[in-house]
Amino acid sequence: MTLIVYSDEYLLHDNKNHPENAERLRAIMEYLRKMPFYEKLKFIEPYELDESVIEKVHSKAMIERAKKIGWLDMDTYTNKYSYKVAKLAAGGLVKAAEEILNGNDKNAFALVRPPGHHATSINSMGFCIFNNVAIAANWLTEHGKKVLIFDHDVHHGNGTQDIFYNRNDVLYMSTHLFPHYPGTGKIDEVGYGKGEGYTVNAPLPHDAGEECVEKILNEIMLPIGRQFNPDFILVSAGFDSHYSDPLGGLKIGIDFYGKEINLLKKLQENLICSLEGGYVYDVIARGVAIEISYLAGNPIKFNDHGEGIQCTEIYEALIKKMEQYWEI
Ligand SMILES: [Zn+2]
C-alpha cells in the first residue's frame, strides 16, 4: 500500500500572513478525501525525530536557534510549536523510510510541514527549518542504501545540495528556475571531491515548459539515475513550478507531476515524495493527488498542461558537463 505520513500537529507551525501556512496542508487533506484511491491509502503518524539524528546533518547551533520563537531569516518564522513540528516533519520521513526498509510497503508521500530543501548544514532558511529529505537520505545511507534525490520545486534545493556536495552515496538532481531564489544551482555546480558528478543541476530559463523538462529528464537525468542505480528515491515535491504559482516562473502543468513520478518509479520502486513548496492551494492539492495516484497504481488525470518554451541551450550545456562523469 501507499503510505501517507500526516499529523494534525503539522498545522501548528503557522503564520496566516505567510505563504507557507497551515492552510496548504488543510487544502491537500480535504482534496485527498474525495479521491477514488483514498481508501487504498495507509495513513501513518510521524514521531519526533531525536536530536541526535538531526545532528548528523545539521549543526548544534542551528538546532538551538530553531527552538526560539521569531524569525530564523527574513522568510522563515517559528512559533512556540515550530521546533516540535520540525522534528515531526523530519521524523515523518524517517518513519516512512523505516517502514519501506522493513519491506511492508513500497512507497509513501510525506505530507509534512515546514518544507526542508533550503535548510543547509548550518542554517535554516527559505521557509525551511530542518532539511527533512536530507535527514532521511542520510539515515538511509547509514542503513547501507544509495539514495537518489529528485527535486522538482521551482527553487533550487541549495540545502540538500550543500549537505551532500562531497558525497557519492547520495545523488542530487534538480530542475529549477534560474536565476531565482536562492541563487544557486548552476550547471557547473557538480559536487566536490568524491561527490564530483553526483550533483546534477538543470537551471531553467523563465517560462521553460514541460517539453524542456521532459527532454532533460529522459535524456540526461534518468540515464544518470539508472547508472547510479539507487536503492531508494526521495522526491522533493514542490509544486511552485506550476505555471500559476506566484512564487514561480516555470510552465509545468499538474499532469506532468504524475508523469515524473511514473518515470522515477520505473527506476526504483522504493520511493518517498516529500512536500516542499507550492503556494496555490488548488494546485498543491491536485499536484499531491496526482503523485499519490501514481504511487498507489491508480493514476488519475486533470488535463492540465503547461505550455512553455524549449531550452536547447541548457540541455546541450548540461549534456556537455555531465558526459564527463556519466554515459549519456
Ligand atoms: Zn519552492
Residues whose N, C-alpha, C, O or C-beta is under 5 A from the ligand:
A	BS01	ZN	D153 V154 H155 G238 D240 G277
